[in-house]
Amino acid sequence: MKTKVALLLLIFNIKLLLAEDTGELILKQNDVFVVRNFETLEASQGYKLISKDIIVTGDQSKAKIQFADNTIIVVGKNSIFEIEEYKYNKSDDSVATFKAKHGFFSAVTGNIGKISPDKFALKTKTATIGVRGTEFEGEVSPSKESVACTKGSIAVTSKGKTIIVKEGESLEIKEDLFLPDPPAEIGEISLIKGIVFIIRNDNTIIAKNGDKIFSNDKIVTSYNSSAEISLVDKSSLEVLKNSGCLIDFKNGKNVIEVVKGVVEQTKNGNKKIIGVKN
């Protein structure tokens, strides 16, 4: 039994020795703690940090961490900061992912930000900050998140939308900043004969002359009706009776997908049928 326990302790100690040091606490002011494997440890200057460590500071406290690639992170007072994942091997598969959970932080990116900038990310509760050889700082609280770039530029991404913050600029991260862009206006109905419908975001609208057409609108004509549409690229469409088409705008040009019937396009005086579908 003693031999088994000793072997388990040896394996555990080997794992600790093999755990890759990610960084070192090079400056400590007052109360700084590290949460590791659900255990809270009081950290001292020179303390070695590894992936998954969570740094917690008290009142009037501060921690400064230097990572293997020379990235510098400062964690301000009453703050919580996590090293989600860190690996540095001087190649482009190096990765540094951090999360500011509460309080103040500042960052000076090191070699990972240079050799593999797409693998460097600092997360807040609602956004992810990417870098381009940068110095930046930010603050996270229950009511507010903000970030400022002091050198280079940063890309703040949330809900699939990215905002670039340049040197000397700051950004308060608000939900309404990251709402999807409205669909692009790509044309207008110039002439309707009979009854014509616009299908937009699963809503069906009875069209009238002068209605604006946006990306991903579907135009549908009924029996003995048709619609002429003027597009922003100076061309025009005619959706003939019992027909339908989806209109989009990609890579600087209109994209027309015929889903039913016959659609004709006129451009530079030349008319052609762009689709016939039963």
SERO-4910 file (N, C-alpha, C, O; in steps of 0.05 Angstrom, whole numbers):
BEGIN
 pado doro    nc1    nc2    nc3   cac1   cac2   cac3    cc1    cc2    cc3    oc1    oc2    oc3
  Met    A     17    -24      0      0      0      0     17     25      0     12     44    -15
  Lys    A     39     25     17     57     48     19     71     53     -8     75     75    -16
  Thr    A     77     30    -21     91     32    -47     73     45    -67     81     62    -83
  Lys    A     47     38    -66     27     49    -85     24     79    -81     23     95   -100
  Val    A     22     87    -55     18    115    -48     43    131    -57     40    153    -68
  Ala    A     66    120    -52     91    133    -60     93    137    -90    102    157   -100
  Leu    A     84    116   -105     84    118   -134     65    139   -144     72    154   -162
  Leu    A     41    141   -132     22    161   -140     33    189   -134     30    207   -151
  Leu    A     46    193   -111     58    219   -105     80    226   -124     83    249   -132
  Leu    A     96    206   -132    117    210   -151    106    219   -178    116    238   -190
  Ile    A     85    205   -187     72    213   -213     61    241   -211     64    256   -230
  Phe    A     49    248   -189     37    275   -185     59    296   -187     56    317   -199
  Asn    A     82    291   -173    104    310   -173    116    313   -200    125    335   -208
  Ile    A    118    290   -215    129    292   -242    111    309   -260    121    325   -276
  Lys    A     84    305   -257     66    322   -273     69    351   -267     68    368   -285
  Leu    A     73    357   -241     77    385   -234    103    396   -246    104    419   -256
  Leu    A    124    379   -246    149    388   -258    147    392   -288    160    410   -300
  Leu    A    131    374   -301    128    376   -330    108    397   -339    108    405   -362
  Ala    A     91    407   -320     72    428   -327     87    452   -336    104    462   -322
  Glu    A     81    461   -359     97    482   -372     92    509   -359     69    519   -358
  Asp    A    113    520   -348    111    547   -337    103    566   -359    115    567   -380
  Thr    A     82    581   -354     73    600   -374     84    628   -368     90    644   -386
  Gly    A     86    634   -343     95    661   -335    103    662   -306    103    642   -292
  Glu    A    112    685   -299    123    689   -272    112    716   -260    111    736   -275
  Leu    A    105    715   -235     96    739   -221    121    756   -215    135    749   -196
  Ile    A    126    777   -230    151    792   -227    147    816   -209    167    829   -200
  Leu    A    122    823   -203    117    845   -184     91    839   -169     70    833   -182
  Lys    A     92    842   -143     68    837   -127     66    860   -107     85    867    -93
  Gln    A     42    871   -105     36    891    -85     13    882    -68     -9    877    -78
  Asn    A     17    879    -42     -3    870    -23    -14    843    -30      1    824    -36
  Asp    A    -41    839    -29    -52    812    -30    -57    802    -59    -73    814    -73
  Val    A    -42    782    -66    -46    769    -92    -48    739    -88    -32    727    -74
  Phe    A    -69    727   -100    -74    699    -97    -76    685   -124    -82    698   -144
  Val    A    -71    659   -124    -74    643   -148    -93    620   -142    -89    605   -123
  Val    A   -114    618   -158   -132    595   -156   -124    574   -176   -124    579   -200
  Arg    A   -116    551   -166   -106    529   -183   -119    503   -174   -116    495   -150
  Asn    A   -132    489   -192   -145    464   -185   -163    466   -161   -162    449   -143
  Phe    A   -179    488   -160   -198    493   -139   -185    499   -111   -199    499    -91
  Glu    A   -160    504   -112   -146    511    -87   -135    539    -89   -124    546   -110
  Thr    A   -139    555    -68   -130    583    -68   -103    585    -54   -100    577    -31
  Leu    A    -83    595    -68    -55    596    -58    -47    626    -57    -53    641    -75
  Glu    A    -33    633    -36    -22    660    -34      3    661    -50     22    646    -45
  Ala    A      5    680    -69     27    681    -87     48    701    -76     41    722    -64
  Ser    A     73    695    -81     95    713    -74    109    721   -100    105    708   -121
  Gln    A    126    741    -98    141    750   -122    159    727   -131    172    714   -115
  Gly    A    159    722   -158    173    699   -169    157    674   -172    166    654   -182
  Tyr    A    131    676   -164    113    653   -166    110    645   -195    105    662   -212
  Lys    A    112    619   -201    109    608   -228     79    603   -234     65    591   -218
  Leu    A     70    611   -258     43    608   -265     40    589   -289     58    587   -306
  Ile    A     18    575   -290     13    556   -312    -15    561   -323    -31    576   -311
  Ser    A    -22    548   -345    -48    550   -358    -70    541   -338    -66    523   -321
  Lys    A    -92    555   -339   -116    551   -322   -114    565   -295   -133    566   -280
  Asp    A    -91    577   -289    -89    592   -264   -106    617   -266   -109    630   -287
  Ile    A   -118    624   -243   -134    648   -241   -121    666   -220   -117    658   -197
  Ile    A   -114    691   -228   -101    710   -210   -122    728   -198   -139    739   -212
  Val    A   -122    730   -172   -141    746   -157   -126    766   -140   -108    759   -125
  Thr    A   -133    792   -142   -120    813   -126   -139    825   -106   -163    825   -111
  Gly    A   -128    834    -84   -145    847    -63   -145    877    -66   -136    888    -86
  Asp    A   -156    890    -45   -157    919    -45   -129    931    -44   -112    921    -29
  Gln    A   -124    952    -59    -98    965    -60    -75    945    -68    -53    948    -58
  Ser    A    -82    926    -85    -63    906    -93    -59    907   -123    -75    917   -138
  Lys    A    -36    895   -132    -30    894   -160    -12    870   -166      5    863   -149
  Ala    A    -15    858   -190      3    837   -198     13    843   -226     -2    851   -244
  Lys    A     39    838   -230     51    841   -257     63    815   -265     79    803   -250
  Ile    A     55    805   -288     63    778   -297     78    781   -323     70    794   -342
  Gln    A    101    767   -324    116    765   -349    115    736   -360    121    718   -345
  Phe    A    106    734   -385    103    707   -397    128    700   -413    146    716   -418
  Ala    A    129    674   -421    153    663   -434    160    678   -460    183    679   -468
  Asp    A    139    689   -473    144    703   -499    148    733   -495    148    749   -514
  Asn    A    151    741   -469    155    769   -461    129    786   -462    130    811   -461
  Thr    A    106    773   -464     81    787   -459     80    796   -430     87    780   -412
  Ile    A     71    820   -425     68    831   -398     39    836   -392     26    851   -408
  Ile    A     29    825   -370      1    831   -362      2    843   -334     16    833   -316
  Val    A    -12    865   -330    -15    877   -304    -44    874   -295    -62    881   -310
  Val    A    -48    863   -271    -75    859   -260    -78    879   -237    -63    878   -218
  Gly    A    -98    896   -240   -102    917   -220   -116    907   -195   -121    884   -191
  Lys    A   -122    926   -177   -134    919   -151   -162    908   -155   -177    914   -174
  Asn    A   -170    891   -136   -197    878   -136   -204    867   -163   -226    872   -173
  Ser    A   -186    851   -174   -190    841   -201   -187    811   -202   -175    798   -184
  Ile    A   -199    799   -223   -197    770   -228   -189    766   -257   -202    776   -275
  Phe    A   -167    752   -261   -156    748   -288   -147    720   -292   -133    709   -275
  Glu    A   -156    707   -314   -150    678   -318   -132    674   -342   -134    687   -363
  Ile    A   -113    656   -338    -96    646   -361   -111    622   -372   -107    600   -362
  Glu    A   -127    625   -392   -143    603   -402   -126    582   -416   -128    558   -411
  Glu    A   -108    591   -434    -90    573   -448    -65    588   -456    -66    610   -466
  Tyr    A    -42    575   -451    -17    588   -459      3    567   -468      7    547   -453
  Lys    A     14    570   -492     35    553   -501     54    570   -519     44    583   -537
  Tyr    A     79    568   -513     98    584   -530    122    566   -537    136    556   -520
  Asn    A    125    561   -563    148    545   -573    162    559   -596    176    546   -612
  Lys    A    159    586   -597    172    602   -617    164    596   -646    178    602   -665
  Ser    A    140    584   -649    129    578   -676    101    588   -677     90    598   -658
  Asp    A     89    586   -702     63    597   -706     40    581   -694     17    588   -697
  Asp    A     46    558   -680     25    544   -666     25    551   -636     12    539   -620
  Ser    A     41    572   -629     39    583   -602     12    596   -598     -1    605   -617
  Val    A      3    596   -573    -24    607   -567    -24    620   -540    -11    611   -521
  Ala    A    -39    642   -538    -42    656   -513    -71    666   -511    -80    683   -527
  Thr    A    -86    655   -493   -114    662   -489   -119    669   -460   -114    652   -442
  Phe    A   -128    694   -455   -132    703   -428   -161    712   -425   -175    716   -445
  Lys    A   -170    714   -400   -197    725   -395   -197    743   -371   -190    736   -349
  Ala    A   -205    768   -376   -209    788   -355   -237    785   -344   -257    793   -358
  Lys    A   -240    774   -320   -266    769   -309   -277    792   -293   -301    796   -292
  His    A   -259    807   -281   -268    830   -266   -244    848   -261   -221    839   -257
  Gly    A   -249    875   -260   -229    894   -253   -212    904   -276   -219    902   -299
  Phe    A   -188    915   -269   -171    928   -288   -149    909   -298   -140    892   -283
  Phe    A   -141    913   -323   -119    898   -334   -105    915   -354   -117    934   -366
  Ser    A    -79    910   -359    -65    922   -381    -47    900   -393    -39    881   -380
  Ala    A    -41    903   -419    -26    883   -433     -6    896   -452    -12    915   -466
  Val    A     18    884   -453     38    891   -473     44    864   -487     56    846   -474
  Thr    A     37    861   -512     41    835   -525     70    830   -531     85    849   -537
  Gly    A     77    804   -531    104    796   -536    107    782   -563     94    791   -583
  Asn    A    123    761   -564    129    748   -590    104    734   -602    102    733   -627
  Ile    A     86    724   -586     63    710   -597     46    730   -613     36    723   -634
  Gly    A     44    755   -603     30    775   -618     43    782   -644     30    794   -662
  Lys    A     69    775   -648     83    781   -673     82    757   -692     77    761   -716
  Ile    A     89    733   -681     91    710   -699     64    696   -704     61    682   -724
  Ser    A     45    700   -686     19    687   -689     -3    704   -677    -16    696   -658
  Pro    A     -7    728   -688    -26    747   -676    -55    736   -675    -70    744   -657
  Asp    A    -62    718   -693    -89    707   -692    -93    687   -670   -116    679   -664
  Lys    A    -71    679   -657    -72    661   -634    -71    675   -607    -70    662   -586
  Phe    A    -70    701   -608    -70    717   -583    -98    729   -579   -108    743   -597
  Ala    A   -110    724   -556   -137    735   -551   -140    740   -521   -131    724   -504
  Leu    A   -152    763   -516   -159    769   -488   -189    774   -488   -200    791   -501
  Lys    A   -203    757   -472   -232    758   -471   -242    775   -447   -229    776   -426
  Thr    A   -265    788   -451   -280    799   -429   -305    783   -427   -307    761   -439
  Lys    A   -325    792   -412   -350    777   -410   -365    776   -436   -378    756   -441
  Thr    A   -363    797   -452   -379    798   -476   -364    800   -502   -376    799   -524
  Ala    A   -337    804   -501   -322    809   -526   -295    795   -525   -286    785   -504
  Thr    A   -282    793   -548   -255    782   -551   -238    803   -564   -245    815   -585
  Ile    A   -214    808   -552   -196    828   -562   -172    814   -576   -158    798   -564
  Gly    A   -169    820   -602   -146    810   -617   -126    832   -621   -133    856   -618
  Val    A   -101    825   -627    -80    845   -627    -64    845   -653    -66    827   -669
  Arg    A    -49    868   -656    -32    871   -679     -6    884   -669      1    906   -678
  Gly    A      8    871   -651     33    883   -640     26    907   -623     30    929   -632
  Thr    A     15    903   -599     -1    923   -586      4    926   -556     14    908   -543
  Glu    A     -3    950   -546     -6    955   -518    -34    965   -513    -43    984   -527
  Phe    A    -48    953   -494    -76    962   -489    -83    957   -460    -69    943   -445
  Glu    A   -105    968   -451   -115    965   -424   -145    965   -424   -157    973   -443
  Gly    A   -156    955   -402   -185    954   -401   -196    950   -373   -180    946   -354
  Glu    A   -222    951   -370   -234    947   -344   -261    933   -348   -276    939   -367
  Val    A   -267    914   -330   -291    898   -332   -305    900   -305   -293    895   -284
  Ser    A   -331    908   -305   -347    909   -281   -375    898   -288   -381    895   -312
  Pro    A   -392    893   -268   -419    883   -275   -435    902   -293   -452    893   -307
  Ser    A   -429    928   -292   -445    948   -307   -431    959   -331   -443    973   -347
  Lys    A   -405    953   -334   -390    967   -356   -365    951   -364   -352    938   -347
  Glu    A   -360    952   -390   -334    941   -400   -322    962   -419   -336    974   -436
  Ser    A   -297    967   -416   -284    986   -434   -255    977   -440   -243    962   -425
  Val    A   -245    988   -462   -218    981   -470   -206   1005   -484   -220   1021   -497
  Ala    A   -180   1009   -481   -165   1031   -494   -139   1020   -506   -126   1004   -493
  Cys    A   -132   1030   -529   -108   1022   -542    -87   1044   -539    -92   1067   -546
  Thr    A    -64   1037   -528    -43   1057   -523    -20   1055   -544     -4   1073   -546
  Lys    A    -19   1032   -559      1   1029   -580     -9   1008   -599    -19    987   -591
  Gly    A     -5   1013   -625    -14    994   -646    -44    996   -650    -55   1018   -652
  Ser    A    -57    973   -652    -86    972   -655    -97    946   -645    -82    926   -643
  Ile    A   -122    946   -637   -135    921   -628   -161    918   -643   -173    937   -653
  Ala    A   -170    892   -644   -195    886   -657   -213    874   -636   -208    853   -624
  Val    A   -236    888   -631   -254    880   -611   -278    866   -625   -292    879   -641
  Thr    A   -282    841   -618   -303    825   -633   -324    815   -613   -318    805   -592
  Ser    A   -349    818   -622   -371    807   -606   -394    801   -626   -400    817   -643
  Lys    A   -407    779   -622   -430    771   -638   -424    771   -668   -441    778   -685
  Gly    A   -399    764   -675   -391    762   -703   -384    788   -716   -377    789   -740
  Lys    A   -385    810   -701   -378    836   -712   -353    847   -699   -349    844   -674
  Thr    A   -335    860   -714   -309    869   -704   -307    899   -707   -314    911   -728
  Ile    A   -297    912   -686   -291    941   -687   -261    945   -682   -250    934   -662
  Ile    A   -248    960   -699   -219    965   -696   -215    990   -679   -227   1011   -684
  Val    A   -199    987   -658   -192   1009   -640   -163   1016   -645   -146    999   -640
  Lys    A   -158   1040   -654   -130   1048   -661   -116   1061   -637   -128   1067   -616
  Glu    A    -91   1065   -641    -74   1078   -620    -86   1105   -611    -93   1121   -628
  Gly    A    -89   1108   -585   -101   1133   -574   -131   1132   -572   -143   1151   -561
  Glu    A   -144   1111   -582   -173   1110   -581   -182   1091   -559   -167   1074   -549
  Ser    A   -207   1095   -550   -219   1078   -529   -247   1070   -538   -258   1082   -556
  Leu    A   -257   1049   -526   -283   1039   -534   -297   1028   -509   -286   1012   -494
  Glu    A   -322   1038   -505   -339   1025   -485   -354   1003   -499   -369   1008   -518
  Ile    A   -351    979   -490   -363    956   -503   -393    954   -496   -400    945   -474
  Lys    A   -410    962   -514   -438    962   -510   -451    943   -530   -442    940   -553
  Glu    A   -473    930   -521   -486    911   -538   -496    922   -565   -494    909   -586
  Asp    A   -506    947   -564   -517    959   -589   -495    965   -610   -502    969   -633
  Leu    A   -470    966   -601   -448    971   -621   -444    946   -639   -433    949   -661
  Phe    A   -452    923   -629   -446    898   -643   -471    885   -655   -471    862   -661
  Leu    A   -492    902   -659   -516    892   -673   -509    887   -702   -492    902   -713
  Pro    A   -521    868   -715   -515    863   -744   -521    888   -761   -540    902   -755
  Asp    A   -505    892   -781   -510    915   -799   -537    911   -814   -543    888   -820
  Pro    A   -551    932   -818   -577    929   -833   -571    920   -862   -549    925   -872
  Pro    A   -590    906   -874   -585    896   -901   -580    919   -920   -592    941   -917
  Ala    A   -563    915   -940   -556    936   -959   -579    941   -978   -592    923   -988
  Glu    A   -585    967   -983   -605    974  -1003   -593    971  -1030   -572    983  -1036
  Ile    A   -605    954  -1047   -593    948  -1073   -611    954  -1097   -604    949  -1119
  Gly    A   -634    965  -1091   -651    972  -1114   -678    983  -1105   -684    987  -1082
  Glu    A   -696    987  -1126   -722    998  -1121   -741    987  -1142   -734    984  -1165
  Ile    A   -766    982  -1134   -786    973  -1153   -796    997  -1169   -806   1017  -1157
  Ser    A   -792    996  -1195   -799   1019  -1212   -826   1017  -1225   -839   1037  -1232
  Leu    A   -836    992  -1229   -861    988  -1242   -873    961  -1234   -860    940  -1236
  Ile    A   -898    962  -1226   -913    937  -1219   -938    935  -1236   -952    954  -1241
  Lys    A   -942    911  -1246   -967    904  -1259   -980    881  -1244   -967    860  -1240
  Gly    A  -1004    885  -1235  -1018    864  -1219  -1008    864  -1191  -1002    885  -1179
  Ile    A  -1007    840  -1178  -1000    837  -1150   -972    824  -1148   -967    803  -1160
  Val    A   -955    838  -1134   -927    829  -1130   -921    828  -1100   -930    846  -1085
  Phe    A   -905    809  -1092   -899    806  -1063   -868    808  -1059   -852    800  -1076
  Ile    A   -861    820  -1036   -833    820  -1026   -833    802  -1002   -848    807   -983
  Ile    A   -815    782  -1002   -812    765   -978   -785    773   -965   -764    771   -977
  Arg    A   -787    783   -940   -764    794   -926   -764    784   -897   -783    789   -882
  Asn    A   -743    770   -890   -741    759   -862   -766    744   -854   -776    748   -832
  Asp    A   -776    727   -872   -799    710   -867   -825    726   -866   -846    715   -859
  Asn    A   -824    752   -872   -849    768   -874   -856    773   -903   -838    778   -919
  Thr    A   -882    771   -910   -891    775   -937   -905    802   -939   -923    808   -924
  Ile    A   -895    819   -957   -905    846   -960   -917    849   -988   -904    840  -1008
  Ile    A   -940    862   -991   -950    868  -1017   -935    893  -1027   -936    914  -1015
  Ala    A   -921    889  -1050   -904    910  -1060   -919    932  -1074   -941    928  -1084
  Lys    A   -906    956  -1075   -918    978  -1090   -895    993  -1104   -871    990  -1096
  Asn    A   -901   1009  -1123   -880   1024  -1137   -865   1042  -1118   -876   1055  -1101
  Gly    A   -838   1042  -1121   -821   1058  -1104   -811   1043  -1079   -794   1054  -1065
  Asp    A   -820   1019  -1074   -810   1003  -1051   -780    998  -1055   -771    991  -1077
  Lys    A   -765   1000  -1033   -736    994  -1034   -732    964  -1032   -748    950  -1019
  Ile    A   -711    955  -1046   -704    927  -1046   -677    924  -1031   -658    939  -1037
  Phe    A   -676    905  -1012   -652    901   -996   -640    873  -1001   -653    856  -1013
  Ser    A   -615    870   -993   -602    844   -996   -619    822   -984   -630    825   -962
  Asn    A   -620    799   -998   -635    775   -990   -665    778   -992   -680    761   -982
  Asp    A   -675    800  -1005   -704    801  -1011   -711    782  -1033   -695    777  -1051
  Lys    A   -735    770  -1031   -745    753  -1052   -769    767  -1064   -788    775  -1050
  Ile    A   -769    769  -1091   -791    781  -1106   -807    759  -1119   -796    742  -1133
  Val    A   -834    760  -1114   -851    739  -1124   -875    752  -1138   -888    769  -1127
  Thr    A   -880    743  -1163   -903    753  -1178   -925    732  -1179   -920    708  -1176
  Ser    A   -949    741  -1183   -972    723  -1184   -981    720  -1213   -968    730  -1231
  Tyr    A  -1004    707  -1217  -1014    703  -1244  -1020    729  -1258  -1033    747  -1246
  Asn    A  -1010    733  -1282  -1014    757  -1298  -1004    782  -1285  -1015    804  -1288
  Ser    A   -982    780  -1269   -969    803  -1257   -939    803  -1263   -928    782  -1270
  Ser    A   -926    826  -1261   -898    828  -1265   -887    851  -1250   -901    869  -1240
  Ala    A   -860    852  -1247   -847    874  -1232   -821    881  -1246   -806    864  -1255
  Glu    A   -816    907  -1249   -791    917  -1259   -776    930  -1235   -787    945  -1220
  Ile    A   -750    924  -1233   -734    932  -1210   -709    946  -1221   -695    935  -1237
  Ser    A   -704    970  -1211   -679    985  -1218   -658    979  -1196   -664    983  -1173
  Leu    A   -635    970  -1204   -614    962  -1186   -592    983  -1184   -589   1000  -1202
  Val    A   -577    982  -1162   -556   1003  -1158   -533   1001  -1178   -519   1021  -1182
  Asp    A   -530    978  -1191   -509    976  -1211   -518    986  -1239   -505    980  -1259
  Lys    A   -540   1000  -1240   -551   1013  -1264   -565    992  -1283   -573    999  -1305
  Ser    A   -567    968  -1274   -582    948  -1290   -611    947  -1280   -618    960  -1260
  Ser    A   -627    932  -1294   -655    929  -1286   -664    900  -1289   -653    886  -1306
  Leu    A   -683    893  -1273   -694    866  -1274   -724    867  -1281   -738    886  -1274
  Glu    A   -733    847  -1296   -762    844  -1300   -769    815  -1291   -760    796  -1303
  Val    A   -785    814  -1270   -794    788  -1260   -821    783  -1273   -841    797  -1267
  Leu    A   -822    764  -1290   -847    759  -1306   -868    744  -1289   -863    737  -1266
  Lys    A   -891    739  -1301   -914    727  -1286   -906    700  -1274   -890    685  -1285
  Asn    A   -918    694  -1250   -914    669  -1236   -884    663  -1233   -875    640  -1237
  Ser    A   -869    683  -1226   -840    680  -1223   -830    690  -1196   -845    703  -1182
  Gly    A   -805    683  -1190   -794    693  -1165   -763    692  -1167   -752    675  -1180
  Cys    A   -750    711  -1153   -721    712  -1152   -712    723  -1125   -725    739  -1112
  Leu    A   -688    714  -1117   -675    724  -1093   -653    743  -1102   -636    736  -1119
  Ile    A   -652    767  -1090   -633    787  -1098   -613    792  -1075   -622    797  -1052
  Asp    A   -587    790  -1081   -567    794  -1061   -545    813  -1072   -546    819  -1096
  Phe    A   -527    821  -1055   -505    838  -1064   -479    828  -1051   -476    829  -1027
  Lys    A   -461    816  -1068   -436    804  -1057   -413    813  -1074   -414    815  -1098
  Asn    A   -391    819  -1059   -365    826  -1073   -369    848  -1093   -357    848  -1115
  Gly    A   -386    868  -1086   -389    892  -1103   -407    889  -1126   -408    906  -1143
  Lys    A   -422    867  -1128   -440    864  -1150   -466    849  -1142   -466    834  -1122
  Asn    A   -487    854  -1157   -513    841  -1152   -511    811  -1159   -498    804  -1179
  Val    A   -524    795  -1143   -526    766  -1149   -556    759  -1149   -570    763  -1129
  Ile    A   -565    749  -1172   -593    743  -1176   -597    713  -1177   -584    700  -1194
  Glu    A   -614    702  -1160   -619    673  -1161   -649    670  -1168   -667    677  -1153
  Val    A   -654    658  -1191   -682    653  -1199   -692    628  -1185   -680    606  -1187
  Val    A   -714    630  -1171   -725    608  -1156   -750    596  -1170   -759    574  -1164
  Lys    A   -761    612  -1188   -786    603  -1202   -790    620  -1227   -785    645  -1226
  Gly    A   -800    608  -1248   -808    623  -1272   -785    636  -1288   -764    624  -1291
  Val    A   -790    660  -1299   -772    673  -1317   -764    701  -1306   -782    716  -1298
  Val    A   -738    707  -1307   -729    733  -1299   -710    743  -1320   -692    729  -1329
  Glu    A   -714    768  -1329   -697    780  -1349   -681    804  -1337   -691    817  -1319
  Gln    A   -657    807  -1347   -640    830  -1337   -632    847  -1361   -623    836  -1382
  Thr    A   -633    873  -1358   -624    892  -1378   -601    908  -1367   -603    920  -1345
  Lys    A   -579    908  -1381   -555    923  -1373   -541    934  -1397   -536    920  -1416
  Asn    A   -535    960  -1396   -523    974  -1419   -539    970  -1445   -527    968  -1466
  Gly    A   -565    970  -1442   -583    967  -1465   -586    939  -1475   -602    934  -1494
  Asn    A   -573    920  -1463   -574    892  -1472   -592    876  -1453   -588    876  -1429
  Lys    A   -612    863  -1464   -631    847  -1448   -624    817  -1451   -619    808  -1473
  Lys    A   -624    803  -1429   -620    774  -1430   -636    760  -1408   -642    772  -1387
  Ile    A   -644    736  -1414   -657    719  -1394   -636    708  -1375   -618    694  -1384
  Ile    A   -638    713  -1350   -617    703  -1331   -626    678  -1317   -610    666  -1302
  Gly    A   -651    670  -1321   -660    645  -1309   -688    637  -1317   -706    653  -1319
  Val    A   -691    611  -1321   -718    600  -1326   -720    575  -1308   -703    557  -1310
  Lys    A   -740    575  -1291   -743    553  -1272   -772    546  -1269   -788    564  -1264
  Asn    A   -778    521  -1272   -806    512  -1269   -813    508  -1239   -835    500  -1233
***
